[in-house]
């Protein structure tokens, strides 16, 4: 069954990430630990389907309360999917996206783009890094031979402090059903979530080892969850408008 092929592809990709990206994940976790220790925020940004990972890490049971997603609706899907694809290639838009973000030197940024060639994520990450703020990209090396759409001619992995390969194939889709003209079934959301959550939990472990009080949400559907979460929302809402 294609079910089994998909499971095998995902398993192999995650195994490769564990082997090949271990050092980079550890370095990113050190950045997270530093942010946690100084009460900073972890900003997460992606266009199109990459924005799903911003939501993956935001305001959820077992998640860090200090995650600040950068939501710019025109670059998401619900206001026009085709338009969001056009806009992510538009030079100069990153400045508009960042206009209401007050990122400080206590914070860090995860910038997510499987292709890593579109103007907005490249320019956004480059701008944030130029301010001395740690930046991490999650992208796919399968696109490194494609030209950049940014005016600086660079790929996302070239404008960040470190990058991690999500092992997505070129075109993202990984299965070819019998009779299909093109491949189907993407993988980048699954591997991206695995990478991002792995970095965060490693950072949490490092922070806890140094005695840091790590702000973690509890499910609101279990006893005590709502009360714990209200205190965290009250603490972070002034800095995270999406809360």
N, C-alpha and C positions, 0 to 999 in steps of 0.2 A: 504493500500500500504506500501511497505517497506520504501518508502519515508517518510511516517509519523512515522514509527518506528524509523528511523534514526534521524529525527528531535526531537522526544521525548527523545531519548537516549542522544543526544547532549545537549538538554535543561536541562535535569536532571543533567548531568555531570557539566555543567556550574553553575547551581544553587548550587550544592554541593561545588564547588570550592569557590563560593562567601561566603558560610556559613563557611566551614571548614578551608579554607586557607587564610581567611581575615587578620589575624594577621601576618602571614608569608609574605604575599604580601606587607603589610604595612612596615614591617621591611626591605624588599628588596627595597622598594621605598625610604626609608631613605638612603640606600646605593647609589642609583641612584642620589638622591639629593646632596649627598656629592661629588660625582664624577662631577656632573654638576657645583657645586659651585667652584671647584678647577681646572676646565678646563681639566679634565681627560677624559679617553676613557672607553667605555663600550664594553668589549670583549665578543663575543658570539661564542660558539663552540658546534658542534654536529657531529656525524658520520652518514653515511647512510641517511635515511629520516629525522633524527633529524637536519641535516644541513640546511634543508629547513627553519627552524626558524632563522638561521643566516641570510639568505637572506630576510626573512620576515621583519626584523628590519633594514636592510641596504639600504641606498641610495634610499629612497622611499618618495613619497609625504606624508607629515605629519609626517615623521619619524625624529628621532634625527640624526644630522650630526656627532655626536661623537661616533656612533656605529662602532666598528671595528670587522668585522667577521674574524674568524680564518679559512681560507679555505685551506684545504690540499687535493688536487684533488684525490689521491688514496683512501681516506676515504669517498669520495662523491660517486656518482653513474655513472657519465658520462664516467669514464675511465675503468669501469668494475664493475658492481653491485655486482656480486658474490665475486669478489676479495675484494671489500670494506668490505663485511661482514666478510671475513676471517681476514683482517688486523685489524679491530677494536678489535679483541680478542688478538692481539699480544702484549705481554709484552715488554716494552722498547721503543715502537714506539712514545709514547707521547713526549719524549725528542726531537725527530726529528721534530715533529709537532711544538713544541715551539721554535725551533732553531732560527727562523727569527722574532719571536714576542718579542717586547721590552716593556713588561708590567711593569709599574711603580707603586709606592705606591699611586699614584693619581687615579689609575684605578680600575676596578672590572671585574669579570668574571661571565658570565652565562654559565653553562655547561649543555647540554641537552642530556638526554638518558632515554627513556621510561623504559627500563629494568633496567638500572643502574648497570649492572653486568659485562660489558665488560671492558677489561683492559685499553684501550686508554682513554676514558673519566674519569675513576677513577684516573689513574695515572696523567693525565693532571691537573685535578682539585686539586689533592693532592699536586702536585708540586707548582702550583700557590698559593695555600693557605699557604704552608710552607714558602713562601716569605712575608707573612703578608698582602697579597692582598685579599680583600673581595671576597668570592665565593658563588654563589647561584646555586643550582641544580633544574631542573624540571624533575621529574621522576614519576614512578607509584609504589605505595605501593603493588600492586598486585604481584610484583616479589620479595618481601622481603624474601620469604622462599626458593628462588633459590640460589644455591651457587655462589659466586663471581668467575669471571675468572681472577681477578687480583692477582698477587703474594702476595699482602698484605692481601688477604682474605676478604677485605671490599667491601661493596656496595658504590655506588656513594654518597648516602645520608649521609654516615658516614664520608666522607672526606671533607665536605664543611661546611661553616658557617651556612647556613640554606638551607632547601629544601622545595619544594612545590609539592604536589601531583597533577598530571594531570588527575587523575581519569580514566586513560585508563585501560580496563580490561586485564587480562592475555592473551597475544597473540594479543592485540590491536583491533582485529576485533570484531564487536559487533552485527552483524546480521546473522541469519541463514535462507537463502532462502529455500523454500520447495524443497526437492530433493538434496540439497547440502550435501556433506560429511563433510565439515568443515565450520566454520564461515567466513564471509567476511566483508568488509567495516570498515576500521580503523577509529580511533577517535583522536589519540594523536596529530596530527598536528593541528587540530582545537582547542582543549583545550589548547595545548601548546602555540599557537599564542594568544589565549585569555589571558592566564596568563601573558605572556611576555609583551604584549601591555598594559595590566592593570598596571603592575608594572611600566613600563616606564611613562605612563601618570600620575600616582600618584606621581612619582618622579619629573616630570615636574611641577606639581602643587605646590609641596613643594618648589621647587627651585624658581619658580616665586614669591611665597609669601615672599621669602627672597630677592627679587630684582635681582636675577640672570638673565642674558641675555642668554636665552636658545636657542641653535642653532637648529632650526627646518627647514627641507626642505619644500619648496612649490612645488606644482605640476608644472613641466615644461611646461604643456599644458594650463596654464592660464597666463594672463598678469602679467609680473613682476617676474614670477617663475624662468625663466632661469637666469636672472640677480642676483636674491637673491641666487640661488643655486651655481652660479659660485664663488661668494664670499666665501661661505661655503666650497666649494671644495678646493679653493686656501688655505684656512685656515687649513684644516685637511689633505689634501693629503700628506704632508710631514710625517705625523704620521700614516696614514692609506693607505698602499700601494695599496689596492684593488680599491681605488678611481682612 
